[in-house]
Amino acid sequence: MDGDRETVVRTSAESGPLLQVARHPVRPAARSDPHRWRTTPPSNLTQSRGHQCDIDPGATSDAPLVQCHRPRTPRRHLIVALNLFDRGAPFDEEELANRYRHILSPEDRDRLPAYAALCDALAESRTALELLGAVQARQQNPTLILAILHYLALTGHLVLGPLYGELHEGHPVTPEAFARSVIEVLEAEPALLRRQLWRSTQTNEPNRSAVLAAAIGDVARTLGHSQITLIDVGTSMGFNLFPDHVTVLDRDQGDDAALVTECFTPGFVRSPVPFIGRRVGLDQNLLHPTKTDDVAWLTACLWPEESRRLRRFTALLEQMKQWPEPVRVAGNAVDLIDYEVTFDDTPTYVINSWVLAYFSLEERAQWRNTMDYHFAEREDLVWISMEHPSINDTLRFPEAPKNVPRPGASEIVVTSSFYPSIHWGWSHPHGHWFSVDSGPKA
């Protein structure tokens, strides 16, 4: 073990004998190529306590926040500003209300009528606005309030528990009645939510692996990579580190653990994921599948109306017990990536999905500069980014094409040492569907 750059920290008894590896890139005393071991200066990303869950597709926008409520349009549903985490001034009430109103995309509002009604009701609640306004700027996202309400239901709240249980079971509910009942609890017991505002939201969706597996397989086939190292930025519990272990189907066939995604591109041919020899998850607030509260919080971050998604989460947790234990590295990815991409000479694939919205504009520029440096230093580095186009615009990616299949789609951009950033395709933020513009066709 490389003792001068690697510290092994045993987790608490709750997590059993598993080890966490906390690495800090440092410059060796002497190297033939000192630039290869360059480390980026510490970023200004403030570390905070908390756990992580979904940043919903509504968490970023291709248009700045506005001061007044406007009707929903396909271009308006993503209300949270691109520079959400760069603004230090508190938001006014109308801006906070707009965040609640537009947190769901049009597609998701149609699929989730109870949650859509709840978001509209939260926008009209003074207490809900005050709760969101009290959250630190980086987490001032309605998904946090939604997750806390769900968490209270999962942990035994006498009113919320049965209400959310109906959604979990797929029973029909009246959306407006559900929303009113939840708001009554929120306004009567705001202290319950305030005590949970220390938590944080982050990416968490195993079904993205169905899409990432297609992109990884395509790129590996093109570049001739038969074995890779996989680094997941914003890994949360680490689900997306196992694209080679999951089952991917094009329609639901009753297997709760299977990932289901529909490809909108006729004739697209999937290539197999190469052998993954090393898996590394980077996150400021790592979650572990053996920790009860981590699992409860991550479950709360799922949308309660998606009973299939809840069952898949439970089934995959069970399967993870049989999967290889990844390296879990706690810290800011901007500071950690230097060490991880120079760990060995195996072709290295870096993936991120709905996480760079948590980077400030300065950090995104620093991240891009760091990746460009390593692209120039080694010949087998690949970066696959799955983010909203408004985030990609800040990463010096080419302008996204206009052929977006549905509003709110994530853009998949591939960059490697061999070619500049290219648009690969589109995906639903949770991987329900995808389309391919540059992959192989039959």
Sine and cosine of phi, psi and omega as CSV:
sin_phi,cos_phi,sin_psi,cos_psi,sin_omega,cos_omega
0.00,0.00,0.66,-0.75,-0.05,-1.00
-0.98,0.19,1.00,0.05,-0.21,-0.98
-0.90,0.43,-0.46,0.89,-0.06,-1.00
-0.99,0.17,-0.13,0.99,0.02,-1.00
-0.79,-0.61,0.08,1.00,-0.14,-0.99
-0.68,-0.74,0.81,-0.58,0.04,-1.00
-0.87,-0.49,0.82,-0.57,0.01,-1.00
-0.99,-0.12,0.81,-0.59,-0.03,-1.00
-0.86,-0.51,0.85,-0.53,0.02,-1.00
-0.97,0.23,0.71,-0.70,0.01,-1.00
-0.95,0.30,0.12,-0.99,-0.01,-1.00
-0.91,0.42,0.23,-0.97,-0.02,-1.00
-0.86,0.52,-0.46,0.89,-0.03,-1.00
-0.89,0.46,-0.51,0.86,-0.05,-1.00
-1.00,-0.09,0.10,0.99,0.09,-1.00
0.96,0.26,-0.42,-0.91,-0.13,-0.99
-0.99,0.13,0.01,1.00,-0.06,-1.00
-0.90,0.44,0.49,-0.87,-0.02,-1.00
-0.95,-0.32,0.58,-0.82,0.20,-0.98
-0.96,-0.29,0.63,-0.77,0.01,-1.00
-0.93,-0.38,0.90,-0.43,0.03,-1.00
-0.97,-0.24,0.91,-0.42,-0.07,-1.00
-0.93,-0.36,0.54,-0.84,0.06,-1.00
-0.74,-0.67,0.92,-0.40,-0.04,-1.00
-0.91,0.40,0.84,-0.55,0.05,-1.00
-0.78,-0.62,0.38,-0.93,-0.05,-1.00
-1.00,0.03,0.83,-0.55,0.03,-1.00
-0.89,0.45,0.32,-0.95,-0.04,-1.00
-0.89,0.45,-0.59,0.81,-0.03,-1.00
-0.51,-0.86,0.74,-0.68,0.08,-1.00
-0.59,-0.81,0.54,-0.84,0.01,-1.00
-0.91,0.41,-0.50,0.87,0.03,-1.00
-0.82,-0.57,1.00,0.05,-0.09,-1.00
-0.88,0.47,-0.46,0.89,-0.04,-1.00
-0.92,0.38,-0.45,0.89,-0.01,-1.00
-0.89,0.45,-0.41,0.91,-0.04,-1.00
-0.96,-0.28,0.35,0.94,0.07,-1.00
-0.86,0.50,0.63,-0.78,0.09,-1.00
-0.89,-0.46,0.58,-0.81,0.03,-1.00
-0.97,0.24,0.53,-0.85,0.07,-1.00
-0.91,0.41,0.47,-0.88,0.00,-1.00
-0.83,0.56,0.69,-0.72,-0.01,-1.00
-0.99,0.16,0.13,-0.99,0.02,-1.00
-1.00,-0.05,0.29,0.96,0.03,-1.00
-0.95,0.31,0.91,-0.42,-0.07,-1.00
-0.97,0.26,0.81,-0.58,0.08,-1.00
-0.98,0.20,0.64,-0.77,-0.03,-1.00
-0.68,-0.73,0.36,-0.93,0.08,-1.00
-0.93,0.38,0.36,-0.93,0.15,-0.99
0.67,-0.75,0.16,-0.99,0.07,-1.00
-0.93,-0.37,-0.02,-1.00,-0.16,-0.99
-0.73,-0.68,0.47,-0.88,0.06,-1.00
-0.40,-0.92,-0.34,-0.94,-0.09,-1.00
-0.89,0.45,0.67,-0.74,0.42,-0.91
-0.99,-0.15,0.91,-0.42,-0.13,-0.99
-0.93,0.36,0.38,-0.93,0.07,-1.00
-0.82,0.57,-0.34,0.94,0.05,-1.00
-0.99,0.16,0.12,0.99,-0.12,-0.99
-1.00,0.07,-0.12,0.99,0.05,-1.00
-0.68,-0.73,0.21,-0.98,-0.07,-1.00
-0.55,-0.83,0.47,-0.88,0.13,-0.99
-1.00,-0.06,0.17,0.99,0.09,-1.00
-0.69,-0.73,0.55,-0.83,-0.03,-1.00
-0.94,0.35,0.31,-0.95,0.08,-1.00
-0.88,0.48,0.54,-0.84,0.04,-1.00
-0.89,-0.46,0.23,-0.97,-0.09,-1.00
-1.00,-0.06,-0.12,0.99,-0.04,-1.00
-0.73,-0.68,0.42,-0.91,0.00,-1.00
-0.98,0.19,0.76,-0.65,0.05,-1.00
-0.85,-0.53,0.38,-0.92,0.02,-1.00
-0.86,0.51,0.48,-0.88,0.02,-1.00
-0.94,0.33,0.69,-0.72,0.14,-0.99
-0.68,-0.73,0.28,-0.96,0.02,-1.00
-0.83,0.56,-0.45,0.90,0.00,-1.00
-1.00,-0.02,-0.10,1.00,-0.15,-0.99
-0.95,-0.31,-0.21,0.98,-0.20,-0.98
-0.93,0.36,-0.39,0.92,0.02,-1.00
-1.00,-0.07,1.00,-0.05,-0.22,-0.97
-1.00,0.03,-0.42,0.91,-0.10,-0.99
-0.95,0.30,0.75,-0.66,-0.18,-0.98
-0.92,0.40,0.47,-0.88,0.09,-1.00
-0.83,0.56,-0.62,0.79,-0.03,-1.00
-0.99,-0.11,0.55,0.83,-0.06,-1.00
-0.77,0.64,-0.69,0.72,-0.14,-0.99
-1.00,-0.07,0.14,0.99,0.02,-1.00
-0.96,-0.28,-0.06,1.00,-0.08,-1.00
-0.98,-0.20,0.84,-0.55,-0.08,-1.00
-1.00,0.00,-0.39,0.92,-0.06,-1.00
-0.96,0.26,0.55,-0.83,0.04,-1.00
-0.91,0.42,0.50,-0.87,0.00,-1.00
-1.00,0.07,0.52,-0.86,0.04,-1.00
-0.99,0.15,0.14,-0.99,-0.13,-0.99
-0.88,0.48,-0.65,0.76,-0.05,-1.00
-0.92,0.40,-0.59,0.81,0.06,-1.00
-0.91,0.42,-0.68,0.73,0.03,-1.00
-0.90,0.44,-0.66,0.75,0.03,-1.00
-0.89,0.46,-0.65,0.76,0.02,-1.00
-0.89,0.45,-0.54,0.84,0.04,-1.00
-0.89,0.46,-0.71,0.70,0.05,-1.00
-0.89,0.46,-0.70,0.71,-0.10,-1.00
-0.90,0.45,-0.54,0.84,-0.18,-0.98
-0.90,-0.43,0.28,0.96,-0.05,-1.00
-0.93,0.37,-0.47,0.88,0.03,-1.00
-0.99,-0.13,0.63,-0.78,0.08,-1.00
-0.95,0.31,0.30,-0.95,0.06,-1.00
-0.82,0.57,-0.64,0.77,0.01,-1.00
-0.88,0.47,-0.68,0.73,-0.03,-1.00
-0.97,0.25,-0.50,0.87,0.09,-1.00
-0.89,0.46,-0.61,0.79,0.02,-1.00
-0.93,0.36,-0.60,0.80,-0.04,-1.00
-0.98,0.21,-0.45,0.89,-0.17,-0.99
-0.82,-0.58,0.94,0.33,-0.10,-1.00
-0.89,0.45,-0.58,0.81,-0.01,-1.00
-0.93,0.37,-0.69,0.73,0.03,-1.00
-0.93,0.37,-0.57,0.82,0.05,-1.00
-0.89,0.46,-0.69,0.73,0.03,-1.00
-0.91,0.42,-0.62,0.79,0.02,-1.00
-0.91,0.42,-0.68,0.74,0.02,-1.00
-0.88,0.47,-0.65,0.76,0.04,-1.00
-0.90,0.44,-0.64,0.77,0.00,-1.00
-0.93,0.36,-0.61,0.79,0.04,-1.00
-0.88,0.47,-0.58,0.82,0.01,-1.00
-0.91,0.42,-0.40,0.92,-0.02,-1.00
-0.99,-0.13,-0.03,1.00,-0.06,-1.00
-0.99,-0.13,0.86,-0.51,0.03,-1.00
-0.87,0.50,-0.64,0.77,0.00,-1.00
-0.90,0.44,-0.67,0.74,0.01,-1.00
-0.90,0.44,-0.61,0.80,0.04,-1.00
-0.91,0.41,-0.66,0.75,0.01,-1.00
-0.91,0.41,-0.63,0.78,0.02,-1.00
-0.89,0.45,-0.72,0.69,0.01,-1.00
-0.91,0.40,-0.60,0.80,0.02,-1.00
-0.92,0.39,-0.36,0.93,-0.02,-1.00
-0.99,0.10,-0.13,0.99,-0.05,-1.00
-0.99,0.17,0.55,-0.83,0.06,-1.00
-0.84,0.55,0.48,-0.88,-0.16,-0.99
-0.82,0.57,-0.65,0.76,-0.07,-1.00
-0.93,0.37,-0.34,0.94,-0.04,-1.00
-0.90,-0.43,0.28,0.96,-0.06,-1.00
-0.98,0.22,0.93,0.38,-0.14,-0.99
-0.77,-0.63,0.78,-0.63,-0.02,-1.00
-0.83,0.55,-0.41,0.91,0.02,-1.00
-0.87,0.49,-0.44,0.90,0.05,-1.00
-0.92,0.40,-0.71,0.70,0.01,-1.00
-0.91,0.42,-0.68,0.74,0.04,-1.00
-0.87,0.50,-0.67,0.75,-0.01,-1.00
-0.93,0.38,-0.62,0.78,0.01,-1.00
-0.90,0.43,-0.68,0.73,0.05,-1.00
-0.87,0.50,-0.69,0.73,0.02,-1.00
-0.91,0.42,-0.64,0.77,0.02,-1.00
-0.88,0.48,-0.68,0.73,0.04,-1.00
-0.88,0.47,-0.62,0.78,0.04,-1.00
-0.90,0.43,-0.68,0.73,-0.04,-1.00
-0.93,0.36,-0.44,0.90,-0.06,-1.00
-0.99,-0.17,0.33,0.94,0.25,-0.97
0.97,-0.24,0.25,0.97,0.05,-1.00
-0.88,0.48,0.73,-0.68,-0.16,-0.99
-0.91,0.41,-0.49,0.87,0.01,-1.00
-0.99,-0.11,-0.76,0.65,-0.06,-1.00
-0.93,0.38,-0.56,0.83,-0.02,-1.00
-0.81,0.58,-0.83,0.56,0.03,-1.00
-0.90,0.43,-0.59,0.81,0.00,-1.00
-0.87,0.49,-0.77,0.64,-0.02,-1.00
-0.95,0.30,-0.48,0.88,0.05,-1.00
-0.86,0.50,-0.59,0.80,0.06,-1.00
-0.88,0.48,-0.65,0.76,0.03,-1.00
-0.93,0.37,-0.66,0.75,0.00,-1.00
-0.84,0.54,-0.62,0.78,-0.06,-1.00
-1.00,0.10,-0.06,1.00,0.00,-1.00
0.98,0.22,0.29,0.96,0.01,-1.00
-0.96,0.26,0.57,-0.82,0.02,-1.00
-0.93,0.38,0.69,-0.72,0.06,-1.00
-0.74,-0.67,0.38,-0.92,0.12,-0.99
-1.00,0.08,0.92,-0.40,-0.12,-0.99
-0.80,0.60,-0.71,0.71,-0.05,-1.00
-0.92,0.40,-0.62,0.79,0.02,-1.00
-0.92,0.39,-0.66,0.75,0.06,-1.00
-0.86,0.52,-0.73,0.68,-0.03,-1.00
-0.89,0.46,-0.68,0.73,0.00,-1.00
-0.88,0.48,-0.67,0.74,-0.03,-1.00
-0.91,0.42,-0.64,0.77,0.02,-1.00
-0.92,0.39,-0.67,0.74,0.00,-1.00
-0.90,0.44,-0.60,0.80,0.04,-1.00
-0.86,0.50,-0.66,0.75,0.04,-1.00
-0.92,0.40,-0.73,0.69,-0.02,-1.00
-0.85,0.53,-0.68,0.73,-0.06,-1.00
-0.98,0.19,-0.43,0.90,0.03,-1.00
-0.99,0.10,-0.49,0.87,-0.08,-1.00
-0.75,-0.67,0.82,0.57,-0.04,-1.00
-0.89,0.45,-0.42,0.91,-0.01,-1.00
-0.88,0.47,-0.52,0.86,0.03,-1.00
-0.88,0.48,-0.62,0.78,0.01,-1.00
-0.98,0.21,-0.62,0.78,-0.02,-1.00
-0.86,0.52,-0.58,0.82,-0.03,-1.00
-0.93,0.38,-0.25,0.97,-0.02,-1.00
-0.96,-0.29,0.05,1.00,-0.07,-1.00
-0.94,0.35,-0.17,0.99,0.06,-1.00
-0.95,0.32,-0.30,0.95,-0.04,-1.00
-0.95,0.33,0.17,-0.99,-0.02,-1.00
-0.68,-0.74,0.40,-0.92,0.04,-1.00
-0.96,-0.27,0.45,-0.89,-0.05,-1.00
-0.26,-0.96,0.03,-1.00,-0.08,-1.00
-0.94,0.34,0.58,-0.81,0.02,-1.00
-0.20,-0.98,1.00,-0.09,0.08,-1.00
-0.35,-0.94,0.98,-0.22,-0.02,-1.00
-0.86,0.51,-0.51,0.86,-0.09,-1.00
-0.91,0.41,-0.30,0.95,0.09,-1.00
-0.89,0.46,-0.42,0.91,0.02,-1.00
-0.87,0.49,-0.48,0.88,0.02,-1.00
-0.89,0.46,-0.60,0.80,0.01,-1.00
-0.99,0.14,-0.70,0.72,0.00,-1.00
-0.87,0.49,-0.58,0.81,0.03,-1.00
-0.88,0.48,-0.63,0.77,0.03,-1.00
-0.90,0.43,-0.67,0.74,-0.01,-1.00
-0.93,0.36,-0.70,0.72,0.00,-1.00
-0.88,0.47,-0.71,0.70,0.00,-1.00
-0.88,0.47,-0.66,0.76,0.00,-1.00
-0.90,0.43,-0.73,0.68,-0.03,-1.00
-0.91,0.41,-0.68,0.73,0.00,-1.00
-0.89,0.46,-0.63,0.78,0.06,-1.00
-0.89,0.45,-0.69,0.72,-0.03,-1.00
-0.90,0.45,-0.65,0.76,-0.08,-1.00
-1.00,-0.05,-0.08,1.00,0.03,-1.00
0.96,0.27,0.53,0.85,0.00,-1.00
-1.00,-0.05,0.87,-0.49,0.02,-1.00
-0.99,-0.16,-0.26,0.96,0.05,-1.00
-0.59,-0.81,0.68,-0.74,-0.05,-1.00
-0.66,-0.76,0.29,-0.96,0.29,-0.96
-0.98,-0.19,0.68,-0.73,-0.02,-1.00
-0.90,-0.43,0.82,-0.57,0.03,-1.00
-0.89,-0.46,0.85,-0.52,0.00,-1.00
-0.96,-0.28,0.89,-0.46,0.00,-1.00
-1.00,0.01,0.83,-0.56,-0.11,-0.99
0.97,0.24,0.78,0.63,-0.22,-0.98
-0.97,0.25,-0.35,0.94,-0.04,-1.00
0.83,0.56,-0.91,-0.42,0.00,-1.00
-1.00,0.00,-0.11,0.99,0.12,-0.99
1.00,-0.09,0.24,0.97,-0.05,-1.00
-0.85,0.52,-0.62,0.79,-0.11,-0.99
-0.99,0.15,0.14,0.99,0.10,-1.00
-1.00,0.07,0.04,1.00,-0.12,-0.99
-0.78,-0.62,0.75,0.66,0.02,-1.00
-0.91,0.42,-0.30,0.96,0.01,-1.00
-1.00,0.01,-0.10,1.00,-0.04,-1.00
-0.94,-0.33,-0.24,0.97,-0.07,-1.00
-1.00,0.00,0.41,-0.91,0.11,-0.99
-1.00,-0.10,0.78,-0.63,-0.03,-1.00
-0.90,-0.43,0.81,-0.59,0.01,-1.00
-0.83,-0.55,0.37,-0.93,0.04,-1.00
-1.00,-0.04,-0.08,1.00,0.10,-1.00
-0.39,-0.92,0.39,-0.92,-0.04,-1.00
-0.94,0.35,0.82,-0.57,0.01,-1.00
-0.87,-0.50,0.33,0.95,0.09,-1.00
1.00,-0.05,-0.05,1.00,0.04,-1.00
-1.00,0.01,0.95,-0.31,-0.09,-1.00
-0.88,0.48,-0.52,0.85,-0.06,-1.00
-0.99,0.13,-0.23,0.97,-0.06,-1.00
-0.95,0.30,0.59,-0.80,0.12,-0.99
-1.00,0.03,0.69,-0.72,-0.07,-1.00
-0.86,-0.51,0.85,-0.53,0.05,-1.00
-0.59,-0.81,0.61,-0.79,0.01,-1.00
-0.97,-0.24,0.79,-0.62,0.05,-1.00
-1.00,-0.03,0.84,-0.54,-0.02,-1.00
-0.99,0.11,-0.06,1.00,-0.08,-1.00
-0.99,-0.16,0.95,-0.31,-0.02,-1.00
-0.86,0.50,0.71,-0.71,0.10,-1.00
0.99,0.17,0.08,1.00,0.02,-1.00
-0.90,0.43,0.70,-0.71,-0.04,-1.00
-0.93,-0.36,0.88,-0.47,0.06,-1.00
-0.96,0.29,0.63,-0.77,0.16,-0.99
-0.96,-0.27,0.55,-0.84,-0.04,-1.00
-0.91,0.41,0.51,-0.86,0.10,-1.00
-0.94,0.33,0.74,-0.68,0.01,-1.00
-0.92,0.39,0.19,-0.98,0.06,-1.00
-0.88,0.47,0.76,-0.65,0.01,-1.00
-0.97,-0.25,0.95,-0.32,-0.06,-1.00
-1.00,0.09,-0.47,0.88,-0.04,-1.00
-0.62,-0.79,0.74,-0.68,-0.02,-1.00
-0.85,-0.53,0.80,-0.61,-0.06,-1.00
-0.77,-0.64,0.81,-0.58,0.07,-1.00
-0.94,-0.35,0.81,-0.59,0.01,-1.00
-0.95,-0.32,0.75,-0.66,0.03,-1.00
-0.25,-0.97,0.56,-0.83,0.06,-1.00
-0.95,0.30,-0.51,0.86,-0.03,-1.00
-0.77,-0.64,0.99,0.15,-0.05,-1.00
-0.91,0.42,0.61,-0.79,0.12,-0.99
-0.93,-0.37,0.53,-0.85,-0.03,-1.00
-0.83,-0.56,0.70,-0.71,-0.07,-1.00
-0.92,0.40,-0.20,0.98,0.01,-1.00
-0.99,-0.11,-0.06,1.00,-0.03,-1.00
-1.00,-0.10,0.84,-0.54,-0.13,-0.99
-0.86,0.51,-0.72,0.69,-0.05,-1.00
-0.94,0.33,-0.56,0.83,0.07,-1.00
-0.87,0.49,-0.70,0.71,-0.01,-1.00
-0.91,0.41,-0.67,0.74,0.00,-1.00
-0.89,0.45,-0.68,0.73,-0.02,-1.00
-0.92,0.39,-0.66,0.75,0.00,-1.00
-0.92,0.40,-0.58,0.81,0.09,-1.00
-0.89,0.45,-0.65,0.76,0.00,-1.00
-0.90,0.44,-0.44,0.90,-0.01,-1.00
-0.98,0.19,-0.16,0.99,0.12,-0.99
-0.99,0.16,0.39,-0.92,-0.01,-1.00
-1.00,0.08,0.83,-0.55,-0.17,-0.98
-0.90,0.44,-0.39,0.92,0.02,-1.00
-0.96,0.27,-0.25,0.97,-0.03,-1.00
-1.00,-0.06,0.97,0.23,-0.07,-1.00
-0.89,0.46,-0.57,0.82,0.04,-1.00
-0.89,0.45,-0.64,0.77,0.01,-1.00
-0.92,0.40,-0.63,0.78,0.04,-1.00
-0.90,0.43,-0.68,0.74,0.02,-1.00
-0.91,0.42,-0.63,0.78,0.02,-1.00
-0.89,0.45,-0.66,0.75,0.01,-1.00
-0.85,0.53,-0.72,0.69,-0.01,-1.00
-0.90,0.43,-0.68,0.73,-0.02,-1.00
-0.91,0.41,-0.64,0.77,0.00,-1.00
-0.94,0.34,-0.56,0.83,0.09,-1.00
-0.85,0.53,-0.65,0.76,0.02,-1.00
-0.92,0.38,-0.66,0.75,0.00,-1.00
-0.92,0.39,-0.54,0.84,-0.03,-1.00
-0.86,0.51,-0.42,0.91,0.02,-1.00
-0.88,0.47,-0.42,0.91,-0.03,-1.00
-0.99,-0.14,-0.10,0.99,-0.06,-1.00
-1.00,0.04,0.35,-0.94,0.03,-1.00
-0.87,0.50,0.61,-0.79,0.03,-1.00
-0.97,0.24,0.86,-0.51,-0.01,-1.00
-0.98,0.18,0.22,-0.98,0.18,-0.98
-0.99,0.15,0.83,-0.56,0.00,-1.00
-0.93,-0.36,0.86,-0.50,-0.09,-1.00
-0.88,-0.47,0.88,-0.48,-0.02,-1.00
-1.00,0.02,0.79,-0.62,0.04,-1.00
0.50,-0.87,-0.01,-1.00,0.00,-1.00
-0.98,0.18,0.82,-0.57,-0.06,-1.00
-0.86,0.50,-0.54,0.84,0.01,-1.00
-0.87,0.50,-0.57,0.82,-0.01,-1.00
-1.00,0.09,-0.41,0.91,-0.13,-0.99
-1.00,-0.08,-0.38,0.93,-0.21,-0.98
-0.91,0.42,-0.53,0.85,0.00,-1.00
-0.81,0.58,-0.77,0.64,-0.05,-1.00
-0.91,0.41,-0.69,0.73,-0.14,-0.99
-0.93,0.36,-0.60,0.80,-0.03,-1.00
-0.99,0.16,-0.11,0.99,0.07,-1.00
-0.91,-0.41,0.30,0.95,-0.07,-1.00
-0.90,0.44,-0.69,0.72,0.06,-1.00
-0.43,-0.90,-0.16,-0.99,-0.10,-1.00
-0.99,-0.14,0.16,0.99,0.04,-1.00
-0.94,0.35,0.66,-0.75,0.10,-0.99
-0.77,0.64,0.77,-0.64,-0.15,-0.99
-0.89,-0.46,0.79,-0.62,0.01,-1.00
-0.93,-0.38,0.83,-0.55,0.05,-1.00
-0.96,-0.27,0.81,-0.59,0.01,-1.00
-0.85,-0.53,0.52,-0.85,0.15,-0.99
-0.55,-0.84,0.61,-0.79,0.00,-1.00
-0.61,-0.79,0.91,-0.42,0.01,-1.00
0.79,0.61,0.76,0.65,0.05,-1.00
-0.79,-0.61,-0.47,0.88,-0.10,-1.00
-0.95,0.31,-0.18,0.98,0.13,-0.99
-0.90,0.44,-0.36,0.93,0.02,-1.00
-1.00,0.10,-0.10,0.99,0.07,-1.00
-1.00,0.02,0.63,-0.77,0.14,-0.99
-0.94,0.35,0.20,-0.98,0.05,-1.00
-0.85,0.52,-0.64,0.77,0.03,-1.00
-0.89,0.46,-0.67,0.74,-0.01,-1.00
-0.93,0.36,-0.58,0.82,0.06,-1.00
-0.90,0.43,-0.66,0.75,0.04,-1.00
-0.90,0.44,-0.66,0.75,0.02,-1.00
-0.90,0.43,-0.65,0.76,0.03,-1.00
-0.88,0.48,-0.73,0.68,-0.01,-1.00
-0.89,0.45,-0.68,0.73,0.01,-1.00
-0.89,0.46,-0.65,0.76,0.01,-1.00
-0.91,0.42,-0.70,0.71,0.02,-1.00
-0.90,0.44,-0.67,0.75,0.02,-1.00
-0.88,0.48,-0.62,0.78,0.03,-1.00
-0.86,0.51,-0.72,0.69,-0.05,-1.00
-0.96,0.27,-0.48,0.88,0.12,-0.99
-0.87,0.50,-0.61,0.79,0.00,-1.00
-0.96,0.26,-0.41,0.91,-0.09,-1.00
-1.00,0.05,-0.48,0.88,-0.04,-1.00
-0.69,-0.72,0.38,-0.93,-0.15,-0.99
-0.99,-0.14,-0.02,1.00,-0.15,-0.99
-0.74,-0.68,0.64,0.77,0.03,-1.00
-0.96,-0.28,0.72,-0.70,0.00,-1.00
-0.77,-0.64,0.66,-0.76,0.04,-1.00
-0.81,-0.59,0.86,-0.51,0.04,-1.00
-0.91,-0.42,0.91,-0.42,-0.08,-1.00
-0.93,-0.38,0.78,-0.63,0.00,-1.00
-0.83,-0.56,1.00,-0.05,-0.09,-1.00
-0.64,-0.76,0.19,-0.98,0.11,-0.99
-0.92,0.39,0.59,-0.81,-0.04,-1.00
-0.81,0.58,-0.50,0.87,0.00,-1.00
-0.91,0.41,-0.50,0.86,0.09,-1.00
-0.96,0.27,-0.68,0.73,0.00,-1.00
-0.88,0.48,-0.51,0.86,0.02,-1.00
-0.86,0.51,-0.44,0.90,-0.04,-1.00
-1.00,-0.02,0.04,1.00,-0.06,-1.00
-0.94,-0.33,0.27,0.96,0.00,-1.00
0.86,0.50,0.58,0.82,0.14,-0.99
-1.00,0.09,0.38,-0.92,0.10,-1.00
-0.87,0.49,0.42,-0.91,0.02,-1.00
-0.86,0.51,0.71,-0.71,-0.03,-1.00
-0.92,0.39,0.61,-0.79,0.07,-1.00
-0.91,0.41,0.25,-0.97,-0.08,-1.00
-1.00,-0.02,0.05,1.00,-0.09,-1.00
-1.00,0.04,0.72,0.69,-0.03,-1.00
-0.93,0.37,0.85,-0.53,-0.06,-1.00
-0.89,0.46,-0.65,0.76,-0.02,-1.00
-0.55,-0.84,0.49,-0.87,0.02,-1.00
-0.86,0.51,0.59,-0.81,0.05,-1.00
1.00,0.08,0.14,0.99,-0.06,-1.00
-0.93,0.38,0.48,-0.88,0.16,-0.99
-1.00,0.03,0.60,-0.80,0.07,-1.00
-0.99,-0.15,0.70,-0.71,0.05,-1.00
-0.97,-0.23,0.87,-0.49,-0.02,-1.00
-0.86,-0.51,0.73,-0.69,-0.01,-1.00
-0.91,-0.40,0.77,-0.64,0.07,-1.00
-0.79,-0.61,0.63,-0.78,0.04,-1.00
-0.55,-0.83,0.09,-1.00,0.04,-1.00
-0.92,0.38,-0.31,0.95,-0.10,-1.00
-1.00,-0.10,-0.42,0.91,-0.01,-1.00
-0.50,-0.87,0.42,-0.91,-0.03,-1.00
-0.94,0.33,0.03,-1.00,-0.02,-1.00
-0.86,0.50,0.76,-0.65,0.04,-1.00
-0.76,-0.65,0.52,-0.86,0.10,-1.00
-0.97,0.26,0.84,-0.54,0.00,-1.00
-0.99,-0.12,-0.64,0.77,-0.02,-1.00
0.08,-1.00,-0.23,-0.97,-0.02,-1.00
-0.81,-0.58,0.37,-0.93,0.03,-1.00
-0.45,-0.89,0.51,-0.86,0.26,-0.97
-0.88,0.48,0.60,-0.80,-0.04,-1.00
-0.82,0.57,-0.45,0.89,0.04,-1.00
-0.96,-0.27,0.24,0.97,0.11,-0.99
0.97,0.24,0.31,0.95,0.01,-1.00
-0.91,0.42,-0.48,0.88,0.02,-1.00
-0.48,-0.88,0.29,-0.96,0.12,-0.99
-0.43,-0.91,0.35,-0.94,0.10,-0.99
-0.72,-0.69,0.47,-0.88,-0.10,-0.99
-0.84,-0.54,0.78,-0.63,0.01,-1.00
-0.96,-0.30,-0.33,0.94,-0.06,-1.00
-0.77,-0.64,0.14,0.99,-0.01,-1.00
-1.00,0.02,0.04,-1.00,-0.05,-1.00
-0.95,0.30,0.58,-0.82,0.06,-1.00
-0.86,-0.52,0.44,-0.90,0.02,-1.00
-0.94,0.33,0.00,0.00,0.00,0.00
